[in-house]
C-alpha cells in the first residue's frame, strides 16, 4: 500500500474510509460545509509540518470548502476527481468515486502558485474556449484541475503555471 506523506483534507468519514482503504494516509475531515476556524487552524498547522492535499467532492459545497482552504493556505496541494467519476446511486462525492479515479487524482496532485501569469487573457481567448464547454472540460481533465467555469479555468491555469503552448501540446487545441 502506497504511503502518502502529506495529510489529505476530505469532507467526511466515508471519504476517510475510502482513502485509508487505498493508501497508507492520514486525513483531516472538514465535516462538509461545517468547516470552522478551529479546523482551518489545524489544517494550517498541518500544512506547516507535513503538508496537505485537499481532496473535496466535485460539487459546489466541495468547491466552496476548497476555496476557503485556499484563501487561508494558498500553497496547499490539490487533487481533483472528475465529476463523472464520482457519481453514486444517490450522491456525488469522493466516497462514491471509482477507486481508480481517486488513485489517479492523488497521483496527479497540483500546487497553485501566485507567480506572474503563465497565460494571458488574450492567449486564453485565442484558444476559443468560451462557449465551447467540451474544450474547457478537456483542459480541466488533461491537467487534473477539477471543474469550474471559464474564469475558474483561467485562474487555475495561471496558478499552476500552465501556458498556452502546454494546452496546445497536451490537448491538441489550437487557435
N, C-alpha and C positions, 0 to 999 in steps of 0.2 A: 504494500500500500504506500503510495507516494505521500511524503510528508511536506506540508506547506509551512514555511517559516512564519509568514505573516498571519495575523488573526483575521478571519473572514467575518465581515459585518453582514448579518442577514436580518430578516424581519421577524421570524418566529421559530418556535420549537420544531415544527415539521421541517423547516429549512435546515436547521442544525442537524437533525437526524439524517437527512439525505447527504449532507456534506460529510458527516462522520462515517457514513457507510462507504463513501467513495474515497476519502482521503484521511490521512492522519493529520487532523487540523483542529484548531480551536476556533470558536465563534463567539461573537457578541450579538445578542438579539436586541433589536430596537423596539420590539413589541408593536410593530407596524407604525402607524402614524402617531402612536402614543410616545414616540421618542421625546425624551425630556433633556434638560440641562445636565443632569447627573450622568445620563447615558452618553451624551455628547462629550462631557468632560472625560469619561472613562475611555471613549474611543480615541480622543485626542492624546491621552496619556499612553495608550497602547500604541498609537502611531509613532510616538517618540521613542518607545522602547523596542518594538518588534516590527512595526509597520502594519498596515491594514489593507485589506482588499474589500471593497464594497460590492456586494452581490445582492441586489434587491430585485423584486418582481418586475417584469417588463410591463408595468401598467402605470397609471397616473400616481397612485399612492407611492409606488416604488420609486418613481422619478422624483417625487417631492421629498422623500427621505434622502435619496442620493444627493439632491441639490442642497439640502440642509447640511449634510455632512461635508459637501464640497465647499460650502461657504466657510465653514469652521476649519476644515483641514484640506486646503487646496492641493497638497502634494500626495493625497491618498491615491492608491491604485484602484482601478475599477474593472470589474468583469461583467460582461453582459450576456444574457441568454436571450436569443431571438424569441419574439412573441409567439411565432408559430411552433416553436419547440417547447413551449411552456403551457400549453392548453390542456387542462384536465377535463374530466367529465362535467364538473360544475364550477370550476375555478381556473384562474390563470395565475401561475406563480412558479417559483423555484421548486417547491415541493412537488409540483405536478410535471415538472420538466423531464424530458428524456435524460437519462444518466449521461449519455454521450455528449449532450448539449452542455451540461454542467461542467463536465471534464474539459471540453473544448473552451468554454468561457474562461475557466481558471487557467488554462494553458495560454490563453491569448489576452492576458491582463494588459490594460493600458494605463499609462500615467499621464495626467494632464499637467501642463506647464503654462505659465503665463508669460512666456517669452514673446518676442515680436511675431507678427503674422507670418505664417508659412504659405498662406494662400490669401490673396486679396479678394475683396468682394467682386471686383471686375473679373478676375480669373474664375471665381466661383460661378458667376453668372454666365460666363462664356462656355461652361460645361453643360448648359441647358438643363439644369436640374429642377428649377422652379416650374411647376406644372407637370413634371414627369416623375410621379411617385415611384415607379419601378426603378428608375435610375437612382433616386435617393435611397431607397431600400437596399439596392445592390451595394452602394457605397457603405452604408451603415453595416451591412453584413460582412463585406470583404475585409473591413478594417476593425470589426468587432467593437463597434461604438454604440451598441444598443439601438434605440429607436427614438425618433422625435421628428419635429417639423424641420423646415428648411433652415431657419435661423439657428436651431439647436445643432444641426449638422455642420453649418459653417463654423460655429463656435467650437465644436468638438474637433473638427479638422485642424483648427489653429491650436487648440490646447494640446493635441497630440503631435503637432508639427508635421502634418501630412500636407504635401504640396500638390499642386495641380498635376505635375508630372507623375507623382505617385498614383494618383487617381487614374490617369490615362493608362499607365503601365499595368496596374493591378485589376482595373475594372473594364478596360477596353473602351472607356468613354472618352470621346474627344470633342473638341469644339467645332 
